[in-house]
């Protein structure tokens, strides 16, 4: 079977399974209760589509994110395709309130009378609908067109629809009354129009009554998804935070800051292979905190290639050295919010529910975790892959000096200033981490450190991938699907520790077999909603909510047991010095230990009041 045929089969399975979710309203809803509405069914279908496409990698994972953004826009927003537009309020409830006010007794003409007359909106055409039916249709149309939406907007839309139609009826009656020749039918029609106008004016006023206004405020909002909310995912502050990291990483590589730093940082580790191993892993981790994990691994493996050739064929230490790079890259990225996309995704949702975790605060618990994990990984690699080589000198492979050109100096200064402002609490300088990220973007662009050619070579696919996760989160939240799902489960009675352990284990399992970013993009929006609901119910405090989302982010990055788990793993495996079994055993040990340490650490920090 050709690769094209396999791809088509995968695509067929994805479309079949995700498309079946569109029939959920027919299967789950009853005349008495609506468990899921059509717009929410589309979001479920989108979620299944994204999950399967990311897992099976039918197309590159970033292009799946683009598809998610497009489908969210076209099928769920207030500016979606006409035939896909659904009511944004529960229209059954809206009609119930309208009919409660506009009864046949209070408005006999508006409710019962069918008028055959020129349509005021479409001259030359006639219509045969009761004014009440037309008002209901007008309310639905106006609600779908509005950007912002609340129950106060519903009140304004309903009353304005009554007033507008009453005005049209009154004006039409005046026009007909001015005609020179009027038949008996015309006279009756004029009377019907005037009576309808009077009834609708009174009905509009009746919505001011406390009982009716309260009824409108209690109507359920079905869909808050706006076109602007979806487009905003492309320029979310977290996206710009990541872009700032890209600028720093590219400038560091371009002006050899990374290689020179590696030479300086590795010098204290001497020539003992055991300590050189620790040094390589540590330097890789430091770079990975501010650079792409993949780019860091590629650079370090390139530096390590001639070193690996120094090992004898029977020396198992080669595997330890080859594995230390992906381990350092995967673990090191956990240390900062920009180190890896799952961190950024978790940080975004924490900010959305009002949890204050700054760049510096993340590093305050992230870097100690990285240090502990690196030490554990060092011990595991030494035990599993004993090194026979007696001496190893990397100074011959890492030659060069720090550049002293004006642009190189600009890179050094900007790098230091940006890192310091990220680490120093916001209270001292007033800028949050997202705003600080603009500094390298602006400085490097203005000074020509980063050129148009450099800009084109950046990892824009990562930003698109992250934006797709954000769009999925918007759809889950603003269609109330996440809220309804959460309300259906008694999370308020759950122990937050059990939830944290269960969610992190699921996340770690998924991250082992699929993209770490895609895993976080799928799970964080749901768990962000869970945390928000439990905070509101009082069954979880802010420390518990932070612990839940941070642990999921960490678990996403700890999935490194297989060559397919991360690009750094795949690169190390491609060197030929690592067996899949060795990677699987060492990776599984580190995954499990890392998850246990994360849960214990977050529990202790929460108990100590670290998160407020």
C-alpha positions as CSV (number, residue, x, y, z in Angstrom):
1,X,0.0,0.0,0.0
2,X,1.4,3.4,-1.0
3,X,1.9,6.3,1.4
4,X,-0.8,8.2,-0.5
5,X,-3.3,5.4,0.0
6,X,-2.5,5.2,3.7
7,X,-2.9,8.9,4.1
8,X,-6.3,8.8,2.3
9,X,-7.5,5.9,4.6
10,X,-6.4,7.9,7.7
11,X,-8.2,11.0,6.4
12,X,-11.4,8.9,5.8
13,X,-11.3,7.6,9.3
14,X,-10.8,11.0,10.8
15,X,-13.6,12.6,8.8
16,X,-15.9,9.6,9.5
17,X,-15.4,9.7,13.3
18,X,-15.4,13.5,13.6
19,X,-18.4,13.9,11.3
20,X,-20.4,11.4,13.4
21,X,-20.2,13.9,16.3
22,X,-22.5,16.3,14.3
23,X,-25.4,13.9,14.9
24,X,-25.0,14.1,18.7
25,X,-28.0,16.5,19.1
26,X,-30.3,14.0,17.5
27,X,-29.0,11.1,19.6
28,X,-28.8,12.9,23.0
29,X,-31.5,15.5,23.1
30,X,-35.0,14.9,24.2
31,X,-38.1,17.1,23.9
32,X,-37.8,17.9,27.6
33,X,-34.0,18.6,27.7
34,X,-31.3,19.8,25.4
35,X,-28.0,18.2,26.4
36,X,-26.0,19.5,23.4
37,X,-26.9,22.1,20.8
38,X,-25.8,22.0,17.1
39,X,-23.0,24.6,17.6
40,X,-21.6,22.5,20.5
41,X,-21.8,19.4,18.4
42,X,-19.6,21.1,15.8
43,X,-17.0,21.9,18.5
44,X,-17.0,18.3,19.6
45,X,-16.4,17.3,16.0
46,X,-13.6,19.9,15.8
47,X,-12.0,18.5,18.9
48,X,-12.1,14.9,17.6
49,X,-10.8,16.1,14.2
50,X,-7.9,17.9,15.8
51,X,-7.0,15.0,18.1
52,X,-7.0,12.4,15.4
53,X,-5.2,14.6,12.9
54,X,-2.5,15.4,15.5
55,X,-2.2,11.8,16.6
56,X,-2.2,10.2,13.1
57,X,-0.3,13.2,11.5
58,X,-2.2,12.9,8.3
59,X,-0.8,16.3,7.5
60,X,1.8,18.3,9.3
61,X,0.5,19.1,12.8
62,X,0.8,22.9,12.3
63,X,-1.5,22.7,9.2
64,X,-4.0,20.9,11.3
65,X,-4.0,23.9,13.6
66,X,-4.7,26.1,10.6
67,X,-7.6,23.9,9.6
68,X,-8.9,24.1,13.2
69,X,-8.8,27.9,13.1
70,X,-10.5,28.1,9.7
71,X,-13.3,25.6,10.7
72,X,-13.8,27.4,14.0
73,X,-14.3,30.6,12.2
74,X,-16.5,29.3,9.4
75,X,-18.7,27.0,11.6
76,X,-19.0,28.5,15.1
77,X,-18.4,32.3,15.0
78,X,-20.9,35.1,14.7
79,X,-19.5,35.6,11.2
80,X,-19.8,32.0,10.1
81,X,-21.2,30.8,6.8
82,X,-24.9,31.6,6.5
83,X,-26.2,28.0,6.3
84,X,-24.1,27.2,9.4
85,X,-25.2,30.0,11.5
86,X,-27.0,29.0,14.7
87,X,-28.8,31.0,17.3
88,X,-26.5,32.5,19.9
89,X,-29.1,32.3,22.7
90,X,-31.4,29.4,23.5
91,X,-34.1,30.5,21.1
92,X,-36.7,28.2,22.8
93,X,-36.3,30.2,26.0
94,X,-36.3,33.5,24.1
95,X,-39.5,32.6,22.3
96,X,-41.0,31.5,25.6
97,X,-40.4,34.9,27.1
98,X,-41.7,36.7,24.0
99,X,-44.9,34.6,23.9
100,X,-45.4,35.1,27.6
101,X,-45.6,38.9,27.0
102,X,-47.2,38.8,23.5
103,X,-50.2,36.6,24.3
104,X,-53.3,36.3,22.1
105,X,-55.3,38.1,24.7
106,X,-52.9,41.1,25.0
107,X,-51.9,41.3,21.3
108,X,-54.7,39.5,19.3
109,X,-53.8,41.2,16.0
110,X,-50.0,40.8,16.2
111,X,-50.4,37.1,17.2
112,X,-53.2,35.9,15.0
113,X,-53.6,38.3,12.1
114,X,-51.9,37.3,8.8
115,X,-51.4,40.4,6.8
116,X,-51.1,40.3,3.0
117,X,-49.4,43.6,2.2
118,X,-46.3,45.1,0.6
119,X,-43.2,44.3,2.7
120,X,-41.8,47.6,4.1
121,X,-38.3,46.1,3.8
122,X,-38.7,44.8,0.3
123,X,-40.9,47.0,-1.9
124,X,-42.9,45.2,-4.6
125,X,-42.9,42.0,-2.6
126,X,-45.6,40.6,-0.3
127,X,-45.5,38.5,2.8
128,X,-47.9,36.3,4.7
129,X,-46.4,36.1,8.2
130,X,-47.8,37.3,11.5
131,X,-45.9,40.3,12.9
132,X,-44.9,38.1,15.9
133,X,-43.3,35.5,13.7
134,X,-41.4,38.3,11.9
135,X,-40.2,39.7,15.2
136,X,-38.9,36.3,16.3
137,X,-36.9,36.0,13.0
138,X,-35.6,39.6,13.4
139,X,-34.4,38.9,17.0
140,X,-32.5,35.8,15.8
141,X,-30.9,37.7,12.9
142,X,-29.8,40.6,15.1
143,X,-28.4,38.3,17.8
144,X,-26.3,36.5,15.2
145,X,-24.9,39.8,13.8
146,X,-23.9,41.3,17.1
147,X,-20.2,41.1,18.2
148,X,-20.4,41.4,21.9
149,X,-23.3,39.6,23.5
150,X,-24.9,39.5,26.9
151,X,-28.4,39.2,28.4
152,X,-28.6,43.0,28.5
153,X,-28.0,42.9,24.7
154,X,-30.9,40.4,24.5
155,X,-33.2,42.8,26.2
156,X,-32.2,45.6,23.9
157,X,-32.5,43.4,20.8
158,X,-36.0,42.1,21.8
159,X,-37.4,45.5,22.7
160,X,-35.9,47.2,19.6
161,X,-37.3,44.6,17.3
162,X,-40.8,45.3,18.8
163,X,-40.4,49.0,18.5
164,X,-39.0,48.8,14.9
165,X,-41.8,46.6,13.7
166,X,-44.4,48.8,15.5
167,X,-42.9,51.9,13.8
168,X,-43.0,50.2,10.4
169,X,-46.7,49.2,10.9
170,X,-47.5,52.8,11.9
171,X,-45.7,54.3,8.9
172,X,-47.3,51.8,6.5
173,X,-50.7,52.7,7.9
174,X,-50.0,56.4,7.3
175,X,-48.9,55.8,3.7
176,X,-52.0,53.7,3.0
177,X,-54.2,56.3,4.7
178,X,-52.9,59.1,2.4
179,X,-54.0,57.2,-0.7
180,X,-56.9,59.0,-2.5
181,X,-58.9,55.8,-3.2
182,X,-59.3,53.3,-0.5
183,X,-61.4,50.1,-0.6
184,X,-63.0,48.5,2.4
185,X,-60.1,46.0,2.4
186,X,-57.6,48.9,2.5
187,X,-59.5,50.5,5.4
188,X,-59.4,47.2,7.3
189,X,-55.7,46.8,6.5
190,X,-55.0,50.3,7.8
191,X,-56.8,49.5,11.0
192,X,-54.9,46.2,11.4
193,X,-51.6,48.0,11.0
194,X,-52.5,50.7,13.6
195,X,-53.9,48.1,16.0
196,X,-50.7,46.0,15.5
197,X,-48.5,49.0,16.1
198,X,-50.3,49.9,19.4
199,X,-50.1,46.3,20.6
200,X,-46.4,46.0,19.9
201,X,-45.6,49.4,21.5
202,X,-47.4,48.1,24.7
203,X,-45.6,44.7,24.4
204,X,-42.2,46.5,24.2
205,X,-43.0,48.4,27.3
206,X,-44.1,45.2,29.1
207,X,-40.5,43.9,28.9
208,X,-39.5,46.6,31.4
209,X,-41.6,44.8,34.0
210,X,-39.3,43.2,36.6
211,X,-40.7,39.7,36.0
212,X,-40.1,39.8,32.2
213,X,-36.7,41.5,32.4
214,X,-35.5,38.8,34.9
215,X,-36.8,36.1,32.6
216,X,-34.6,37.6,29.8
217,X,-31.6,37.7,32.1
218,X,-32.1,34.1,32.8
219,X,-32.1,33.0,29.2
220,X,-29.0,30.8,28.5
221,X,-26.4,32.1,26.1
222,X,-25.6,29.3,23.6
223,X,-22.6,30.7,21.7
224,X,-20.4,33.7,22.4
225,X,-17.8,32.9,19.8
226,X,-16.8,36.0,17.9
227,X,-14.9,36.4,14.7
228,X,-12.5,38.8,16.6
229,X,-11.8,36.2,19.3
230,X,-10.7,33.6,16.8
231,X,-8.6,36.0,14.8
232,X,-7.0,37.3,18.0
233,X,-5.4,33.9,18.6
234,X,-2.9,34.8,15.9
235,X,-1.7,37.8,18.0
236,X,-2.3,36.5,21.5
237,X,0.3,38.0,23.9
238,X,1.7,34.5,24.4
239,X,2.4,34.2,20.7
240,X,4.4,37.4,20.9
241,X,6.2,36.1,23.9
242,X,7.2,33.1,21.9
243,X,8.2,35.3,18.9
244,X,10.5,37.3,21.2
245,X,12.1,34.0,22.2
246,X,12.6,33.2,18.5
247,X,14.4,36.5,17.9
248,X,16.7,35.9,20.8
249,X,17.5,32.4,19.7
250,X,18.2,33.3,16.1
251,X,20.3,36.3,17.0
252,X,22.3,34.1,19.4
253,X,23.0,31.5,16.7
254,X,23.8,34.1,14.0
255,X,26.4,35.9,16.1
256,X,27.8,32.6,17.6
257,X,26.7,33.5,21.1
258,X,25.4,29.9,21.6
259,X,28.7,28.2,20.6
260,X,30.8,30.6,22.7
261,X,28.6,30.3,25.7
262,X,28.8,26.5,25.3
263,X,32.6,26.7,25.3
264,X,32.6,28.9,28.4
265,X,30.0,26.9,30.3
266,X,31.6,23.5,29.5
267,X,35.1,24.5,30.6
268,X,34.5,24.0,34.4
269,X,33.5,20.4,33.8
270,X,37.0,19.4,32.8
271,X,38.0,16.3,30.8
272,X,36.5,13.5,32.9
273,X,33.8,12.0,30.6
274,X,31.3,11.6,33.5
275,X,31.4,15.3,34.2
276,X,31.6,16.3,30.6
277,X,28.3,14.3,30.2
278,X,26.7,16.4,32.9
279,X,28.1,19.5,31.4
280,X,26.7,18.8,27.9
281,X,23.3,18.0,29.4
282,X,23.3,21.2,31.5
283,X,24.4,23.5,28.7
284,X,21.8,21.9,26.4
285,X,19.2,22.6,29.1
286,X,20.2,26.2,29.5
287,X,20.0,26.8,25.8
288,X,16.7,25.0,25.6
289,X,15.2,27.4,28.1
290,X,15.4,30.2,25.5
291,X,15.7,28.4,22.2
292,X,13.6,25.8,20.4
293,X,14.2,22.3,21.8
294,X,14.7,21.0,18.3
295,X,17.1,23.8,17.3
296,X,19.1,23.3,20.5
297,X,19.3,19.5,20.0
298,X,20.4,19.9,16.4
299,X,23.2,22.4,17.4
300,X,24.5,20.3,20.3
301,X,24.4,17.0,18.3
302,X,26.3,18.7,15.5
303,X,29.0,19.8,18.0
304,X,29.0,16.3,19.5
305,X,29.3,14.3,16.3
306,X,33.1,14.4,16.1
307,X,33.3,13.7,19.8
308,X,31.2,10.5,19.5
309,X,33.7,9.2,17.0
310,X,36.4,9.2,19.7
311,X,34.6,6.4,21.6
312,X,35.5,2.7,20.9
313,X,32.7,0.6,19.3
314,X,32.2,-1.4,22.4
315,X,32.0,1.6,24.7
316,X,28.3,2.0,25.8
317,X,29.1,5.6,26.9
318,X,28.4,6.7,23.3
319,X,24.7,6.1,24.0
320,X,24.9,8.1,27.2
321,X,26.4,11.1,25.3
322,X,23.9,10.8,22.4
323,X,21.0,10.6,24.9
324,X,22.1,13.4,27.1
325,X,21.3,15.9,24.4
326,X,17.6,15.1,23.9
327,X,17.1,14.7,27.7
328,X,18.7,18.1,28.3
329,X,16.6,19.7,25.5
330,X,13.3,18.2,26.7
331,X,13.9,18.9,30.4
332,X,15.5,22.3,30.0
333,X,12.5,23.7,28.1
334,X,10.4,23.2,31.2
335,X,12.5,25.9,33.0
336,X,10.9,29.0,31.4
337,X,7.5,30.0,29.9
338,X,9.1,30.3,26.5
339,X,11.2,27.1,26.7
340,X,8.5,25.0,25.1
341,X,5.0,25.6,23.7
342,X,3.1,23.6,26.4
343,X,4.4,26.1,29.0
344,X,3.1,29.0,26.9
345,X,-0.3,27.4,26.4
346,X,-0.6,26.7,30.1
347,X,0.5,30.2,31.0
348,X,-2.1,31.7,28.6
349,X,-5.0,29.8,30.3
350,X,-3.8,30.6,33.7
351,X,-3.8,34.3,32.8
352,X,-7.3,33.9,31.3
353,X,-8.8,32.6,34.6
354,X,-7.0,35.3,36.7
355,X,-4.0,33.3,38.0
356,X,-0.9,35.5,38.4
357,X,2.2,33.4,37.4
358,X,4.9,35.7,36.1
359,X,8.0,34.8,34.1
360,X,10.2,35.0,37.2
361,X,7.8,33.0,39.3
362,X,7.7,30.2,36.7
363,X,11.5,30.2,36.7
364,X,11.5,30.1,40.5
365,X,10.0,26.6,40.5
366,X,10.9,25.6,36.9
367,X,14.7,25.9,37.2
368,X,15.0,23.9,40.5
369,X,12.9,21.2,38.9
370,X,15.2,21.2,35.8
371,X,18.3,21.0,38.1
372,X,16.9,18.0,40.0
373,X,15.8,16.2,36.8
374,X,19.2,16.7,35.2
375,X,21.0,15.3,38.2
376,X,18.6,12.3,38.2
377,X,19.0,11.8,34.4
378,X,22.8,12.0,34.8
379,X,22.8,9.2,37.3
380,X,20.4,7.1,35.2
381,X,22.5,7.5,32.1
382,X,25.7,6.6,33.9
383,X,24.1,3.5,35.4
384,X,22.5,2.3,32.2
385,X,25.4,3.2,29.9
386,X,28.7,2.9,31.7
387,X,31.5,5.0,30.1
388,X,34.8,3.3,29.4
389,X,36.6,6.3,27.9
390,X,39.1,7.8,30.4
391,X,39.4,11.3,29.1
392,X,37.5,13.6,26.8
393,X,38.6,17.1,25.7
394,X,35.9,19.2,24.0
395,X,38.0,22.3,23.8
396,X,39.4,21.2,20.4
397,X,35.9,21.0,19.0
398,X,34.6,24.3,20.4
399,X,36.9,26.9,19.2
400,X,36.3,30.6,18.7
401,X,35.9,33.9,20.5
402,X,33.0,36.2,21.4
403,X,32.4,38.6,18.5
404,X,33.0,42.2,19.2
405,X,31.2,43.8,16.2
406,X,28.6,46.5,17.0
407,X,25.7,44.2,16.1
408,X,27.2,41.4,18.3
409,X,27.4,43.8,21.2
410,X,23.8,44.8,20.6
411,X,22.8,41.1,20.8
412,X,24.7,40.6,24.1
413,X,23.2,43.7,25.7
414,X,19.7,43.0,24.5
415,X,19.9,39.3,25.6
416,X,21.0,40.4,29.1
417,X,18.4,43.2,29.5
418,X,15.5,40.9,28.2
419,X,16.4,38.0,30.5
420,X,16.8,40.4,33.5
421,X,13.5,42.0,32.9
422,X,11.8,38.6,32.6
423,X,13.3,37.5,35.8
424,X,12.8,40.7,37.9
425,X,9.2,40.9,39.2
426,X,6.8,43.2,37.2
427,X,6.3,45.5,40.2
428,X,9.8,46.9,39.8
429,X,9.6,48.0,36.1
430,X,5.9,47.8,35.2
431,X,6.1,45.5,32.1
432,X,4.8,41.9,32.1
433,X,6.7,39.1,30.4
434,X,4.6,39.5,27.2
435,X,5.5,43.2,26.8
436,X,9.2,42.5,27.6
437,X,9.3,40.1,24.6
438,X,8.8,43.1,22.3
439,X,12.2,44.4,23.3
440,X,14.4,41.9,21.3
441,X,11.8,42.0,18.4
442,X,12.0,45.8,18.2
443,X,15.8,46.2,18.8
444,X,16.9,43.4,16.5
445,X,14.5,44.6,13.7
446,X,15.5,48.3,13.9
447,X,19.3,47.6,14.1
448,X,19.3,45.0,11.4
449,X,20.5,42.2,13.6
450,X,17.5,40.1,12.3
451,X,16.9,40.7,8.6
452,X,14.0,39.8,6.4
453,X,15.8,36.6,5.4
454,X,16.2,35.6,9.0
455,X,12.6,36.4,9.7
456,X,11.5,34.1,6.9
457,X,13.5,31.2,8.4
458,X,11.9,31.4,11.8
459,X,9.7,28.6,13.1
460,X,6.4,30.2,12.2
461,X,4.8,26.7,12.1
462,X,5.2,26.5,15.9
463,X,3.2,29.8,16.3
464,X,0.5,28.5,14.0
465,X,0.3,25.3,16.0
466,X,0.0,27.1,19.3
467,X,-2.6,29.5,17.8
468,X,-4.7,26.5,16.7
469,X,-4.8,25.2,20.3
470,X,-5.9,28.7,21.5
471,X,-8.7,28.7,18.8
472,X,-9.9,25.3,20.1
473,X,-9.9,26.7,23.6
474,X,-12.0,29.7,22.4
475,X,-14.5,27.4,20.8
476,X,-14.8,25.2,23.9
477,X,-15.2,28.2,26.1
478,X,-17.4,30.5,24.2
479,X,-19.9,28.0,23.0
480,X,-20.3,27.0,26.7
481,X,-19.4,23.4,25.8
482,X,-16.6,23.2,28.4
483,X,-18.9,24.7,31.0
484,X,-21.7,22.3,30.2
485,X,-19.4,19.3,30.2
486,X,-17.9,20.4,33.5
487,X,-21.3,21.0,35.1
488,X,-22.3,17.5,34.1
489,X,-19.5,16.1,36.1
490,X,-19.4,16.7,39.9
491,X,-15.9,18.1,40.0
492,X,-17.0,20.1,43.1
493,X,-16.9,16.8,45.0
494,X,-13.6,15.6,43.6
495,X,-10.3,15.8,45.5
496,X,-8.0,18.2,43.5
497,X,-5.0,15.9,44.1
498,X,-6.8,13.0,42.4
499,X,-7.7,15.2,39.5
500,X,-4.1,16.4,39.2
501,X,-2.7,12.9,39.2
502,X,-5.2,11.6,36.7
503,X,-4.9,14.5,34.3
504,X,-1.1,14.4,34.4
505,X,-0.9,10.7,33.7
506,X,-3.3,11.0,30.7
507,X,-1.2,13.9,29.5
508,X,2.1,12.0,29.8
509,X,0.7,9.0,28.0
510,X,-0.5,11.1,25.1
511,X,2.7,13.1,24.9
512,X,4.7,9.9,24.5
513,X,3.0,9.1,21.2
514,X,2.1,12.5,19.8
515,X,3.4,16.1,19.6
516,X,3.9,17.7,23.0
517,X,2.4,20.9,21.8
518,X,-0.6,19.2,20.3
519,X,-1.1,17.3,23.6
520,X,-1.1,20.5,25.6
521,X,-3.3,22.2,23.0
522,X,-5.9,19.5,23.4
523,X,-5.9,19.1,27.2
524,X,-5.1,22.5,28.7
525,X,-8.3,24.2,27.3
526,X,-10.5,21.5,29.0
527,X,-8.5,21.5,32.2
528,X,-8.5,25.3,32.3
529,X,-12.3,25.1,32.2
530,X,-12.3,22.5,34.9
531,X,-10.0,24.6,37.1
532,X,-12.2,27.7,36.6
533,X,-15.3,25.8,37.5
534,X,-13.7,24.3,40.6
535,X,-12.4,27.7,41.7
536,X,-16.0,29.0,41.4
537,X,-17.4,26.1,43.3
538,X,-14.8,26.5,46.1
539,X,-13.5,23.0,45.7
540,X,-10.1,24.2,44.5
541,X,-8.0,27.2,45.4
542,X,-5.8,29.3,43.2
543,X,-2.7,27.2,44.2
544,X,-4.5,24.0,43.1
545,X,-5.5,25.5,39.8
546,X,-1.9,26.6,39.1
547,X,-0.6,23.2,40.1
548,X,-3.1,21.4,37.8
549,X,-2.1,23.5,34.7
550,X,1.6,23.6,35.4
551,X,1.7,19.8,36.0
552,X,0.0,19.2,32.7
553,X,2.5,21.5,31.0
554,X,5.4,19.6,32.6
555,X,3.9,16.2,31.8
556,X,3.6,17.3,28.1
557,X,7.4,17.9,28.0
558,X,8.3,14.8,30.0
559,X,6.9,12.4,27.3
560,X,10.3,11.3,25.9
561,X,10.4,7.5,26.0
562,X,10.3,6.9,22.2
563,X,12.1,8.2,19.1
564,X,8.7,9.5,17.9
565,X,8.0,11.3,21.2
566,X,10.0,14.5,20.4
567,X,12.2,15.8,17.5
568,X,15.3,15.8,19.8
569,X,14.7,12.1,20.5
570,X,14.4,11.4,16.8
571,X,17.7,13.2,16.1
572,X,19.5,11.3,18.8
573,X,18.2,8.0,17.5
574,X,19.2,9.0,14.0
575,X,22.9,9.1,15.0
576,X,22.9,5.4,15.3
577,X,24.4,5.4,18.7
578,X,21.2,4.8,20.6
579,X,19.0,1.7,20.6
580,X,15.2,2.1,20.9
581,X,15.1,-0.2,23.9
582,X,17.7,1.9,25.8
583,X,15.9,5.1,25.0
584,X,12.5,3.6,26.0
585,X,13.8,2.3,29.4
586,X,15.7,5.5,30.3
587,X,13.0,7.7,29.0
588,X,10.2,5.8,30.9
589,X,12.2,6.0,34.2
590,X,12.7,9.8,33.7
591,X,9.0,10.3,32.7
592,X,7.7,8.6,35.8
593,X,10.2,10.1,38.2
594,X,9.7,13.6,36.7
595,X,5.9,13.3,37.1
596,X,6.2,12.2,40.7
597,X,8.6,15.1,41.5
598,X,6.3,17.6,39.7
599,X,3.2,16.5,41.7
600,X,5.1,16.6,45.0
601,X,6.7,19.9,44.2
602,X,3.5,21.6,43.2
603,X,1.7,20.2,46.2
604,X,4.4,21.5,48.6
605,X,4.6,24.9,46.9
606,X,0.8,25.2,47.1
607,X,0.8,24.3,50.8
608,X,3.5,26.9,51.5
609,X,1.5,29.6,49.9
610,X,3.9,30.2,47.0
611,X,1.1,30.9,44.5
612,X,-0.9,33.2,46.8
